[in-house]
Amino acid sequence: MIRRIALAAACALLAGCNPKAPPATSPSPKGSPTPPPLSLKISGKGTATQPVRIVQTRPDNRRQYELVARSYESIGAVGTTRARFNDVRITFFDRNGTSLAAQAPQAIVNQAANTIELRGGVHARNSEGMTLSCDDLVYNRKTEMIHGRGHVVITDPNGFAGTGNRFDSNVSLTSMRMQ
């Protein structure tokens, strides 16, 4: 009988030493953080006979612009890429069929802002014979408008010249505001 009582006491003592059972519902693990988008750096060079060439078309299949450059470097994730082009020639095509051909030492294509910025001294000529020069020119791909700043000079085929610090215009240079 003493053995039974000792055995029962030992079992009770051992039962009290057992760790507590885990709660019936454990907290759910926190979701793993979303990894940052993959950022890529891509660069390339063209040749005299095969330069870097980008042609952008609108959904209605109309060409919006054609960019030709000596070299490029693109950095960023999809949708946020900024590409820098060197020794650039670009032709913008207006809805009415006219075009504006421009040259600049550098162009920045900013995918997030939906713009192309020509830098370092821009010289351009439209298909009607008007010329344009300015320090920097920004083309908005959504509105198809251009904005120039710094030492702006616009000359028509008859020799009339307008000057200012900045201007806003359509690609054909027919609707313009200069300051």
C-alpha positions, 0 to 999 in steps of 0.5 A: 500500500505504501508503494502505491501511495509513493507511486501516486505521489511520484506521478503527481510530482512528475506531472507537475514538472511537465512543461505547459502544452502549447496554446491551441491557437498559435499566433500566425507568422508575420508575412514575409516582406515583399522583396524590392523590385529587381533593379537592372543596369544595362548599357550599350554602344552603337556603331557609325553604321548601326547606332542605338535606335528606339522607335516609339509608336502610339496605340493607333500605330502612329510613330511618336518619336525615333531616337538615335544615339551613340550609347546608352545606360539604363538603370532601374526597375520596370516602370521606373527606369531612367535611361541616359543616351549620349550624342542624340538625334531624335525626331518627334512626329506630330499628329498633323504629320509634321516633325521636329528633328533635334540634336543634343549631347545627352537625353534622359528617358524617364519612364516614371515621369513619361518624359524625354529630356534633351540636355546640354544644348539643343538644336532642332528644325521642324519640317516647315523650316523653323529652327529652335535652340535652347539649353534643355528641352523636355518632351512629355510623351503623354501630352506630346508637348515640348518645354524648353528652357535657357537661351531660347531662340526660335527662328521662322523660315522668313528670318523672324526670331523670337527669344526668351528664357523658356517656352511651351509648344506643340511639336510642330512649333505652331502653337507656342508660348514664350517667356 
